[in-house]
Amino acid sequence: MSQQSTTQIPSLTHHFSVLLSPTPRGARLARLLAVEWMRDHEVVPYGMVEATAQIVAELATNAATHGRVAGRSFRLALIGSEEVLRIEVTDTRRESIPRIQQTCPDGDSGRGLLLVEALADRWGTELGPVPRKTVWAELNPPRL
């Protein structure tokens, strides 16, 4: 029997994940929980908290509006490290892939993904096991 010695490297990654109801109230709660998690764990530099909160609000609202399936929750996940903060919102409407669309100047909606694109360094969509899809956004902290 051979034994190998391994060295454990401490993880500097922080995780947060929660299931929320696909309602306007669930979307608001997603934003509030994200802000509290960022404050409690000091994962995100102060200047990034508002941008992150806005992205969470937009993605959670999209999940509650366009990704809603009765009886199924959406998941908010935040994964933070020194290099990147990743926001993931997973819902169960795989067929409803988000896309940036032309908006009417007088319209009340349709600008959420434009905000996500402006605030995030990267964003996209991943298809999970049927019927799931995850919309994600990543922010790089400023380099000192």
DSSP file with accessible surface (Angstrom, degrees, kcal/mol):
  #  RESIDUE AA STRUCTURE BP1 BP2  ACC     N-H-->O    O-->H-N    N-H-->O    O-->H-N    TCO  KAPPA ALPHA  PHI   PSI    X-CA   Y-CA   Z-CA
    1    1 A M              0   0  220      0, 0.0     2,-0.4     0, 0.0     0, 0.0   0.000 360.0 360.0 360.0 125.7    0.0    0.0    0.0
    2    2 A S        -     0   0  104      2,-0.0     2,-0.4     0, 0.0     0, 0.0  -0.824 360.0-159.3-101.3 140.3    1.5    3.3   -1.0
    3    3 A Q        -     0   0  169     -2,-0.4     2,-0.4     2,-0.0     0, 0.0  -0.946   3.3-159.4-117.5 137.0    0.8    6.5    0.8
    4    4 A Q        -     0   0  168     -2,-0.4     2,-0.5     2,-0.0    -2,-0.0  -0.932  13.4-134.5-115.7 142.0    1.2    9.9   -0.6
    5    5 A S        -     0   0  120     -2,-0.4     2,-0.4     2,-0.0    -2,-0.0  -0.793  25.1-171.6 -92.7 131.3    1.6   13.1    1.3
    6    6 A T        -     0   0  105     -2,-0.5     2,-0.5     2,-0.0    -2,-0.0  -0.935  17.2-136.6-122.8 150.4   -0.5   16.0    0.1
    7    7 A T        -     0   0  125     -2,-0.4     2,-0.5     2,-0.0    -2,-0.0  -0.905  16.6-138.4-105.2 128.6   -0.5   19.6    1.1
    8    8 A Q        -     0   0  164     -2,-0.5    -2,-0.0     3,-0.0     0, 0.0  -0.757  12.2-153.6 -86.6 126.8   -3.8   21.3    1.6
    9    9 A I        -     0   0  143     -2,-0.5     2,-0.1     1,-0.0    -2,-0.0  -0.894  25.4-115.5 -99.0 125.0   -3.9   24.8    0.2
   10   10 A P        -     0   0  108      0, 0.0     2,-0.4     0, 0.0    -1,-0.0  -0.373  29.6-122.3 -62.6 136.6   -6.3   27.0    2.0
   11   11 A S        -     0   0   89      1,-0.1    -3,-0.0     2,-0.1    70,-0.0  -0.649  20.8-169.6 -81.7 131.3   -9.2   28.1   -0.2
   12   12 A L        +     0   0   99     -2,-0.4     2,-0.4     2,-0.1    70,-0.1   0.072  55.7 110.7-102.9  20.7   -9.6   31.8   -0.6
   13   13 A T        -     0   0   52     68,-0.1     2,-0.4    69,-0.1    68,-0.2  -0.814  52.4-158.7 -99.5 136.2  -12.9   31.3   -2.3
   14   14 A H  E     -A   80   0A  76     66,-3.1    66,-2.9    -2,-0.4     2,-0.4  -0.930   7.9-162.1-114.5 139.1  -16.2   32.2   -0.6
   15   15 A H  E     +A   79   0A 131     -2,-0.4     2,-0.3    64,-0.2    64,-0.2  -0.930  12.9 176.4-123.2 145.8  -19.5   30.7   -1.7
   16   16 A F  E     +A   78   0A  44     62,-2.0    62,-2.7    -2,-0.4     2,-0.3  -0.982   8.7 168.8-143.4 134.9  -23.1   31.7   -1.1
   17   17 A S  E     +A   77   0A  62     -2,-0.3     2,-0.3    60,-0.2    60,-0.2  -0.990   0.3 166.2-149.7 138.7  -26.2   30.0   -2.5
   18   18 A V  E     -A   76   0A  37     58,-2.2    58,-2.5    -2,-0.3     2,-0.4  -0.992  29.9-130.1-152.4 144.6  -29.9   30.3   -1.8
   19   19 A L  E     -A   75   0A  96     -2,-0.3     2,-0.3    56,-0.2    56,-0.2  -0.829  32.3-176.3 -93.4 136.2  -33.2   29.2   -3.4
   20   20 A L  E     -A   74   0A  10     54,-3.0    54,-2.7    -2,-0.4     6,-0.1  -0.947  31.2 -99.6-133.8 154.5  -35.8   31.9   -3.8
   21   21 A S        -     0   0   56     -2,-0.3     2,-2.4    52,-0.2    52,-0.1  -0.451  37.1-117.0 -72.2 142.2  -39.4   32.1   -5.0
   22   22 A P  S    S+     0   0   14      0, 0.0    -1,-0.1     0, 0.0    50,-0.1  -0.395  79.4 106.3 -80.3  65.8  -39.7   33.4   -8.6
   23   23 A T  S  > S-     0   0   33     -2,-2.4     4,-2.3     1,-0.1     5,-0.2  -0.870  88.9-100.3-133.9 165.4  -41.6   36.5   -7.5
   24   24 A P  H  > S+     0   0   89      0, 0.0     4,-2.3     0, 0.0     5,-0.2   0.901 125.9  53.6 -55.9 -36.8  -40.9   40.2   -7.3
   25   25 A R  H  > S+     0   0  191      1,-0.2     4,-2.4     2,-0.2     5,-0.2   0.911 107.3  50.1 -64.5 -41.0  -40.4   39.6   -3.5
   26   26 A G  H  > S+     0   0    2      2,-0.2     4,-2.1     1,-0.2    -1,-0.2   0.891 109.8  51.1 -63.7 -38.5  -37.9   36.8   -4.2
   27   27 A A  H  X S+     0   0    5     -4,-2.3     4,-1.6     2,-0.2    -2,-0.2   0.921 111.1  47.4 -65.6 -42.7  -36.0   39.1   -6.6
   28   28 A R  H  X S+     0   0  152     -4,-2.3     4,-2.3     1,-0.2    -2,-0.2   0.915 111.1  51.8 -63.4 -41.4  -35.8   41.9   -4.0
   29   29 A L  H  X S+     0   0   76     -4,-2.4     4,-3.0     1,-0.2     5,-0.3   0.884 103.6  58.4 -64.0 -36.5  -34.7   39.4   -1.4
   30   30 A A  H  X S+     0   0    0     -4,-2.1     4,-2.3     1,-0.2    -1,-0.2   0.935 108.4  45.5 -57.4 -46.6  -31.9   38.1   -3.7
   31   31 A R  H  X S+     0   0   72     -4,-1.6     4,-2.3     2,-0.2    -2,-0.2   0.940 114.1  48.0 -63.6 -46.5  -30.4   41.6   -3.8
   32   32 A L  H  X S+     0   0  105     -4,-2.3     4,-2.3     1,-0.2    -2,-0.2   0.918 113.0  47.5 -62.4 -44.0  -30.7   42.2   -0.1
   33   33 A L  H  X S+     0   0   54     -4,-3.0     4,-2.6     2,-0.2    -1,-0.2   0.891 110.6  52.5 -65.1 -38.6  -29.1   38.8    0.7
   34   34 A A  H  X S+     0   0    0     -4,-2.3     4,-2.6    -5,-0.3    -2,-0.2   0.930 110.0  47.9 -62.8 -45.1  -26.3   39.4   -1.7
   35   35 A V  H  X S+     0   0   10     -4,-2.3     4,-2.4     1,-0.2     5,-0.2   0.935 113.0  48.0 -62.6 -45.0  -25.5   42.8   -0.2
   36   36 A E  H  X S+     0   0   94     -4,-2.3     4,-2.8     2,-0.2     5,-0.2   0.918 111.6  50.3 -62.1 -42.9  -25.5   41.3    3.4
   37   37 A W  H  X S+     0   0   14     -4,-2.6     4,-2.2     1,-0.2     6,-0.2   0.930 110.8  49.2 -61.7 -43.8  -23.3   38.4    2.3
   38   38 A M  H  X>S+     0   0    2     -4,-2.6     4,-1.2     1,-0.2     5,-0.7   0.914 114.1  45.8 -63.0 -41.1  -20.8   40.8    0.7
   39   39 A R  H  <5S+     0   0  144     -4,-2.4    -2,-0.2    -5,-0.2    -1,-0.2   0.915 113.9  48.1 -67.4 -43.8  -20.7   43.0    3.8
   40   40 A D  H  <5S+     0   0  115     -4,-2.8    -2,-0.2     1,-0.2    -1,-0.2   0.852 122.5  32.6 -65.2 -37.3  -20.4   40.1    6.2
   41   41 A H  H  <5S-     0   0   89     -4,-2.2    -1,-0.2    -5,-0.2    -2,-0.2   0.471  92.3-137.7-102.1  -3.9  -17.6   38.3    4.3
   42   42 A E  T  <5 +     0   0  169     -4,-1.2    -3,-0.2    -5,-0.2    -4,-0.1   0.877  55.6 141.9  47.1  43.2  -15.8   41.4    2.9
   43   43 A V      < +     0   0   22     -5,-0.7    -1,-0.1    -6,-0.2    38,-0.1   0.830  56.9  51.8 -79.6 -34.0  -15.5   39.5   -0.4
   44   44 A V  S    S-     0   0   12     -6,-0.4     5,-0.1    36,-0.1    -1,-0.1  -0.879  90.8-112.3-112.6 132.8  -16.1   42.5   -2.6
   45   45 A P    >>  -     0   0   55      0, 0.0     3,-2.3     0, 0.0     4,-0.7  -0.300  38.0-107.6 -58.4 148.5  -14.3   45.8   -2.4
   46   46 A Y  H >> S+     0   0  217      1,-0.3     3,-1.2     2,-0.2     4,-0.5   0.846 117.1  56.7 -49.1 -43.2  -16.6   48.6   -1.3
   47   47 A G  H 34 S+     0   0   70      1,-0.2     4,-0.4     2,-0.1    -1,-0.3   0.694 105.6  52.0 -66.9 -16.5  -16.7   50.2   -4.7
   48   48 A M  H <> S+     0   0   18     -3,-2.3     4,-2.6     1,-0.1    -1,-0.2   0.573  85.6  84.7 -95.0 -10.6  -18.0   47.0   -6.3
   49   49 A V  H <X S+     0   0   16     -3,-1.2     4,-2.9    -4,-0.7     5,-0.2   0.929  91.2  46.6 -61.3 -45.8  -20.9   46.4   -4.0
   50   50 A E  H  X S+     0   0  118     -4,-0.5     4,-2.3     2,-0.2    -1,-0.2   0.914 113.6  47.9 -64.9 -43.1  -23.4   48.6   -5.8
   51   51 A A  H  > S+     0   0   24     -4,-0.4     4,-2.3     2,-0.2    -1,-0.2   0.935 114.2  47.5 -62.6 -43.0  -22.5   47.2   -9.2
   52   52 A T  H  X S+     0   0    0     -4,-2.6     4,-2.8     1,-0.2    -2,-0.2   0.929 111.2  50.6 -63.8 -44.1  -22.8   43.7   -7.9
   53   53 A A  H  X S+     0   0    0     -4,-2.9     4,-2.5    -5,-0.2    -1,-0.2   0.901 110.3  50.0 -61.3 -39.6  -26.1   44.5   -6.2
   54   54 A Q  H  X S+     0   0   62     -4,-2.3     4,-2.4     2,-0.2    -1,-0.2   0.914 111.0  48.6 -66.3 -41.7  -27.5   45.9   -9.4
   55   55 A I  H  X S+     0   0    1     -4,-2.3     4,-2.8     2,-0.2     5,-0.3   0.939 111.8  49.3 -63.8 -45.1  -26.4   42.9  -11.4
   56   56 A V  H  X S+     0   0    0     -4,-2.8     4,-2.9     1,-0.2     5,-0.3   0.937 111.1  50.8 -58.3 -45.3  -28.0   40.5   -8.9
   57   57 A A  H  X S+     0   0   15     -4,-2.5     4,-2.3    -5,-0.2    -1,-0.2   0.921 112.8  45.2 -59.7 -44.8  -31.2   42.6   -9.0
   58   58 A E  H  X S+     0   0   38     -4,-2.4     4,-2.3     2,-0.2    -1,-0.2   0.934 116.3  44.0 -66.6 -46.7  -31.4   42.5  -12.8
   59   59 A L  H  X S+     0   0    4     -4,-2.8     4,-2.2     2,-0.2    -2,-0.2   0.905 115.5  48.5 -68.1 -38.5  -30.7   38.8  -13.1
   60   60 A A  H  X S+     0   0    0     -4,-2.9     4,-2.5    -5,-0.3    -1,-0.2   0.907 110.8  51.0 -67.7 -39.5  -33.0   37.9  -10.3
   61   61 A T  H  X S+     0   0   59     -4,-2.3     4,-2.2    -5,-0.3     5,-0.3   0.916 109.9  50.3 -63.6 -41.3  -35.8   40.0  -11.7
   62   62 A N  H  X>S+     0   0   37     -4,-2.3     4,-2.7     2,-0.2     5,-1.3   0.916 110.8  49.3 -61.9 -41.6  -35.3   38.3  -15.1
   63   63 A A  H  <5S+     0   0    3     -4,-2.2     4,-0.4     1,-0.2    -2,-0.2   0.909 114.3  45.1 -64.1 -40.0  -35.5   34.9  -13.4
   64   64 A A  H  <5S+     0   0    7     -4,-2.5    -1,-0.2     3,-0.2    -2,-0.2   0.800 125.0  33.0 -74.1 -26.8  -38.7   35.9  -11.6
   65   65 A T  H  <5S+     0   0   86     -4,-2.2    -2,-0.2    -5,-0.2    -3,-0.2   0.919 135.4  16.6 -94.1 -55.1  -40.2   37.4  -14.7
   66   66 A H  T  <5S+     0   0  103     -4,-2.7    -3,-0.2    -5,-0.3    -2,-0.1   0.660 128.4  47.1 -97.2 -20.5  -39.1   35.4  -17.7
   67   67 A G  S   <S+     0   0    2     -5,-1.3    25,-0.8    -4,-0.4     2,-0.2   0.313  80.6 131.5-103.8   9.5  -37.8   32.2  -16.0
   68   68 A R        +     0   0  121     -6,-0.3     2,-0.4    23,-0.1    -4,-0.1  -0.413  26.6 173.5 -72.3 131.2  -40.7   31.7  -13.7
   69   69 A V  B >   -E   72   0B  39      3,-0.5     3,-2.3    -2,-0.2    23,-0.1  -0.993  42.5-104.0-132.0 127.6  -42.3   28.2  -13.6
   70   70 A A  T 3  S+     0   0   89     -2,-0.4     3,-0.1     1,-0.3    -2,-0.0  -0.229 104.4  12.0 -54.0 131.2  -45.1   27.7  -11.0
   71   71 A G  T 3  S+     0   0   89      1,-0.2     2,-0.5   -49,-0.0    -1,-0.3   0.447 105.5 104.4  82.9   1.1  -43.8   25.7   -8.0
   72   72 A R  B <   -E   69   0B 117     -3,-2.3    -3,-0.5   -50,-0.1    -1,-0.2  -0.959  57.4-147.0-121.4 132.5  -40.1   26.0   -9.0
   73   73 A S        -     0   0   59     -2,-0.5     2,-0.3   -52,-0.1   -52,-0.2  -0.341  11.2-128.2 -84.6 168.3  -37.6   28.3   -7.3
   74   74 A F  E     -A   20   0A   2    -54,-2.7   -54,-3.0    17,-0.1     2,-0.5  -0.858  20.9-131.5-112.6 156.2  -34.6   30.1   -8.8
   75   75 A R  E     -AB  19  90A 102     15,-2.6    15,-2.5    -2,-0.3     2,-0.5  -0.925  11.5-161.6-111.9 131.8  -31.2   29.9   -7.3
   76   76 A L  E     +AB  18  89A   0    -58,-2.5   -58,-2.2    -2,-0.5     2,-0.4  -0.940  15.9 179.1-105.0 129.8  -28.8   32.8   -6.6
   77   77 A A  E     -AB  17  88A  11     11,-2.8    11,-2.9    -2,-0.5     2,-0.4  -0.998  11.6-169.0-131.9 138.1  -25.2   31.8   -6.1
   78   78 A L  E     -AB  16  87A   0    -62,-2.7   -62,-2.0    -2,-0.4     2,-0.5  -0.997   2.8-174.8-123.9 129.5  -22.2   34.1   -5.5
   79   79 A I  E     -AB  15  86A  40      7,-2.5     7,-3.1    -2,-0.4     2,-0.4  -0.982  11.7-175.5-126.4 115.1  -18.7   32.8   -5.7
   80   80 A G  E     +AB  14  85A   0    -66,-2.9   -66,-3.1    -2,-0.5     2,-0.3  -0.912  13.1 153.7-119.7 141.2  -16.0   35.2   -4.7
   81   81 A S        -     0   0   24      3,-2.0   -68,-0.1    -2,-0.4    -2,-0.0  -0.850  59.2 -89.3-142.7-177.8  -12.2   35.1   -4.7
   82   82 A E  S    S+     0   0  124     -2,-0.3     3,-0.1     1,-0.2   -69,-0.1   0.778 125.2  42.8 -67.6 -24.4   -9.4   37.6   -4.9
   83   83 A E  S    S+     0   0  108      1,-0.3     2,-0.3    57,-0.1    -1,-0.2   0.762 123.2   0.5 -93.4 -30.3   -9.5   37.4   -8.7
   84   84 A V        -     0   0   33     56,-0.2    -3,-2.0     2,-0.0     2,-0.5  -0.996  48.0-141.4-159.9 150.1  -13.2   37.5   -9.6
   85   85 A L  E     -BC  80 139A   4     54,-2.5    54,-2.4    -2,-0.3     2,-0.5  -0.992  25.0-162.5-114.5 124.4  -16.7   37.6   -8.2
   86   86 A R  E     -BC  79 138A  36     -7,-3.1    -7,-2.5    -2,-0.5     2,-0.5  -0.938   4.1-163.6-111.7 130.2  -19.1   35.4  -10.1
   87   87 A I  E     -BC  78 137A   0     50,-3.1    50,-2.0    -2,-0.5     2,-0.4  -0.941  10.3-175.1-109.8 129.1  -22.9   35.9   -9.8
   88   88 A E  E     -BC  77 136A  45    -11,-2.9   -11,-2.8    -2,-0.5     2,-0.5  -0.995  11.4-174.9-128.6 132.9  -25.1   33.0  -11.0
   89   89 A V  E     -BC  76 135A   2     46,-2.5    46,-2.7    -2,-0.4     2,-0.5  -0.989  11.6-168.7-125.4 119.1  -28.9   32.9  -11.3
   90   90 A T  E     +BC  75 134A  22    -15,-2.5   -15,-2.6    -2,-0.5    44,-0.2  -0.924  10.8 168.0-112.8 129.2  -30.4   29.6  -12.2
   91   91 A D  E     - C   0 133A   9     42,-2.0    42,-1.8    -2,-0.5   -17,-0.1  -0.707  40.8-114.5-127.7-177.1  -34.0   29.1  -13.2
   92   92 A T  S    S+     0   0   22    -25,-0.8     2,-0.4    -2,-0.2     3,-0.1  -0.019  85.7  93.4-114.7  30.7  -36.0   26.3  -14.8
   93   93 A R    >   +     0   0   81     40,-0.2     3,-1.7     1,-0.1    39,-0.1  -0.659  42.7 167.0-118.5  73.5  -37.0   27.9  -18.1
   94   94 A R  T 3  S+     0   0   76     37,-1.3    -1,-0.1    -2,-0.4    38,-0.1   0.812  71.9  60.9 -56.9 -32.8  -34.2   26.6  -20.3
   95   95 A E  T 3  S+     0   0  131      1,-0.2     2,-1.2    -3,-0.1    -1,-0.3   0.672  88.5  77.4 -73.6 -13.3  -36.1   27.6  -23.5
   96   96 A S    <   +     0   0   34     -3,-1.7    -1,-0.2   -30,-0.1    -3,-0.1  -0.645  66.0 179.8-100.7  78.6  -36.1   31.3  -22.4
   97   97 A I        -     0   0   55     -2,-1.2     2,-0.1     1,-0.1    -3,-0.1  -0.666  28.3-121.6 -82.7 126.9  -32.5   32.3  -23.2
   98   98 A P        +     0   0   25      0, 0.0     2,-0.3     0, 0.0    -1,-0.1  -0.428  35.8 174.7 -72.3 140.2  -31.8   36.0  -22.4
   99   99 A R        -     0   0  159     -2,-0.1     2,-0.3     0, 0.0    14,-0.1  -0.995  37.4-107.1-141.6 145.6  -30.6   38.3  -25.2
  100  100 A I        -     0   0   62     -2,-0.3     2,-0.3    13,-0.1    11,-0.1  -0.563  46.1-170.1 -71.3 131.3  -30.0   42.0  -25.4
  101  101 A Q        -     0   0  136      9,-0.4     2,-0.2    -2,-0.3    13,-0.1  -0.850  30.8 -93.8-123.1 159.3  -32.8   43.5  -27.4
  102  102 A Q        -     0   0  188     -2,-0.3     2,-0.3     1,-0.0     9,-0.0  -0.521  48.0-149.1 -66.7 135.1  -33.5   46.8  -29.0
  103  103 A T        -     0   0   45     -2,-0.2     7,-0.1     8,-0.0    -1,-0.0  -0.824  13.4-117.1-112.1 151.6  -35.5   48.8  -26.5
  104  104 A C    >   -     0   0   77     -2,-0.3     3,-1.8     5,-0.3     5,-0.1  -0.696  23.1-132.8 -80.5 130.7  -38.1   51.5  -27.1
  105  105 A P  T 3  S+     0   0  113      0, 0.0    -1,-0.1     0, 0.0    -2,-0.0   0.820 108.9  43.4 -56.2 -30.0  -37.0   54.8  -25.6
  106  106 A D  T 3  S+     0   0  147     -3,-0.0    -2,-0.0     2,-0.0    -3,-0.0   0.466  92.7 114.7 -93.0  -2.0  -40.4   55.2  -23.9
  107  107 A G    <   -     0   0   27     -3,-1.8    -4,-0.0     1,-0.1     3,-0.0  -0.263  61.8-142.5 -72.4 155.8  -40.6   51.6  -22.8
  108  108 A D  S    S+     0   0  166      2,-0.0     2,-0.3     3,-0.0    -1,-0.1   0.528  79.1  25.5 -91.6 -10.8  -40.6   50.6  -19.1
  109  109 A S  S    S+     0   0   97     -5,-0.1    -5,-0.3     1,-0.1    -2,-0.1  -0.839  73.7  80.5-142.6 179.0  -38.5   47.4  -19.5
  110  110 A G  S    S+     0   0   43     -2,-0.3    -9,-0.4    -7,-0.1     4,-0.2   0.484  71.1  93.8  99.0   5.7  -35.9   45.7  -21.6
  111  111 A R     >  +     0   0   87      1,-0.1     4,-2.0     2,-0.1     5,-0.2   0.446  52.4  96.5-108.1  -1.4  -32.8   47.4  -20.3
  112  112 A G  H  > S+     0   0   11      1,-0.2     4,-2.3     2,-0.2     5,-0.1   0.918  86.8  44.5 -57.7 -48.1  -31.7   44.9  -17.6
  113  113 A L  H  > S+     0   0   15      1,-0.2     4,-2.7     2,-0.2    -1,-0.2   0.815 108.3  58.8 -71.6 -26.3  -29.2   43.0  -19.7
  114  114 A L  H  > S+     0   0   72      2,-0.2     4,-2.0     1,-0.2    -1,-0.2   0.914 108.3  46.7 -63.7 -40.2  -27.8   46.3  -21.1
  115  115 A L  H  X S+     0   0   70     -4,-2.0     4,-2.4     2,-0.2     5,-0.3   0.919 111.5  50.6 -65.3 -43.9  -27.1   47.3  -17.4
  116  116 A V  H  X S+     0   0    0     -4,-2.3     4,-2.8     1,-0.2    -2,-0.2   0.938 111.2  48.8 -59.0 -46.1  -25.5   43.8  -16.8
  117  117 A E  H  < S+     0   0  106     -4,-2.7    -1,-0.2     1,-0.2    -2,-0.2   0.887 113.3  47.2 -62.4 -37.4  -23.3   44.2  -19.9
  118  118 A A  H  < S+     0   0   82     -4,-2.0    -1,-0.2    -5,-0.2    -2,-0.2   0.869 119.8  37.6 -72.3 -35.0  -22.2   47.7  -18.8
  119  119 A L  H  < S+     0   0   62     -4,-2.4    -2,-0.2    -5,-0.1     2,-0.2   0.794 106.5  69.9 -89.2 -31.6  -21.5   46.7  -15.2
  120  120 A A     <  -     0   0   12     -4,-2.8    19,-0.2    -5,-0.3     3,-0.1  -0.545  68.0-142.1 -90.2 154.6  -19.9   43.3  -15.6
  121  121 A D  S    S-     0   0   90     17,-2.4     2,-0.3     1,-0.3    18,-0.2   0.800  90.8  -0.6 -78.3 -31.3  -16.6   42.4  -17.1
  122  122 A R  E     +D  138   0A  93     16,-1.5    16,-2.9    -6,-0.1    -1,-0.3  -0.982  67.4 173.9-151.3 153.0  -18.2   39.3  -18.6
  123  123 A W  E     +D  137   0A  58     -2,-0.3     2,-0.3    14,-0.3    14,-0.2  -0.980  11.8 138.4-156.1 160.3  -21.6   37.6  -18.7
  124  124 A G  E     -D  136   0A  14     12,-2.1    12,-2.6    -2,-0.3     2,-0.4  -0.971  40.8 -92.6-176.8-169.7  -23.3   34.7  -20.4
  125  125 A T  E     -D  135   0A  45     -2,-0.3     2,-0.4    10,-0.2    10,-0.2  -0.981  23.0-167.3-131.7 138.6  -25.7   31.8  -20.2
  126  126 A E  E     -D  134   0A  93      8,-2.9     8,-3.2    -2,-0.4     2,-0.4  -0.994  18.6-135.2-124.7 135.1  -25.0   28.1  -19.5
  127  127 A L  E     -D  133   0A  93     -2,-0.4     6,-0.2     6,-0.2     3,-0.1  -0.758  26.8-172.6 -88.3 132.0  -27.5   25.3  -20.1
  128  128 A G        -     0   0   22      4,-2.0    -1,-0.0    -2,-0.4   -34,-0.0  -0.308  46.2 -41.0-105.7-165.8  -27.7   22.9  -17.2
  129  129 A P  S >  S-     0   0   87      0, 0.0     3,-3.1     0, 0.0    -1,-0.3  -0.333  98.8 -52.5 -57.5 140.8  -29.5   19.6  -16.8
  130  130 A V  T 3  S+     0   0  117      1,-0.3     3,-0.1    -3,-0.1   -38,-0.1  -0.291 128.6  18.3 -55.0 130.7  -33.0   19.9  -18.3
  131  131 A P  T 3  S+     0   0   41      0, 0.0   -37,-1.3     0, 0.0    -1,-0.3  -0.841 105.5  96.9-106.4  23.4  -34.9   22.2  -17.6
  132  132 A R    <   +     0   0  123     -3,-3.1    -4,-2.0   -39,-0.1     2,-0.3  -0.410  37.1 176.5 -85.3 151.7  -32.2   24.5  -16.0
  133  133 A K  E     -CD  91 127A   5    -42,-1.8   -42,-2.0    -6,-0.2     2,-0.5  -0.979  14.9-150.7-141.4 148.5  -30.3   27.4  -17.4
  134  134 A T  E     -CD  90 126A  18     -8,-3.2    -8,-2.9    -2,-0.3     2,-0.5  -0.987   1.4-160.6-121.6 127.8  -27.9   29.7  -15.5
  135  135 A V  E     -CD  89 125A  11    -46,-2.7   -46,-2.5    -2,-0.5     2,-0.3  -0.936  24.0-176.5-103.0 127.6  -27.2   33.3  -16.4
  136  136 A W  E     -CD  88 124A  41    -12,-2.6   -12,-2.1    -2,-0.5     2,-0.3  -0.875  18.1-170.5-126.7 157.6  -23.9   34.4  -14.9
  137  137 A A  E     -CD  87 123A   0    -50,-2.0   -50,-3.1    -2,-0.3     2,-0.4  -0.987   9.3-155.2-144.4 144.7  -21.9   37.6  -14.7
  138  138 A E  E     -CD  86 122A  33    -16,-2.9   -17,-2.4    -2,-0.3   -16,-1.5  -0.972   4.6-167.8-125.1 140.4  -18.3   38.1  -13.5
  139  139 A L  E     -C   85   0A   7    -54,-2.4   -54,-2.5    -2,-0.4   -19,-0.1  -0.989  13.0-145.3-124.6 134.6  -16.6   41.2  -12.1
  140  140 A N        -     0   0   61     -2,-0.4   -56,-0.2   -56,-0.2   -57,-0.1  -0.854  24.5-122.5 -95.5 130.8  -12.9   41.6  -11.6
  141  141 A P        -     0   0   21      0, 0.0     2,-0.0     0, 0.0   -97,-0.0  -0.365  38.3 -92.7 -68.0 152.1  -11.9   43.6   -8.5
  142  142 A P        -     0   0   88      0, 0.0     2,-0.4     0, 0.0   -94,-0.0  -0.378  39.7-120.9 -64.5 142.9   -9.8   46.7   -9.2
  143  143 A R              0   0  182     -3,-0.1    -3,-0.0    -2,-0.0     0, 0.0  -0.711 360.0 360.0 -85.6 133.7   -6.0   46.1   -9.0
  144  144 A L              0   0  219     -2,-0.4    -1,-0.0     0, 0.0     0, 0.0  -0.591 360.0 360.0 -91.5 360.0   -4.2   48.2   -6.5
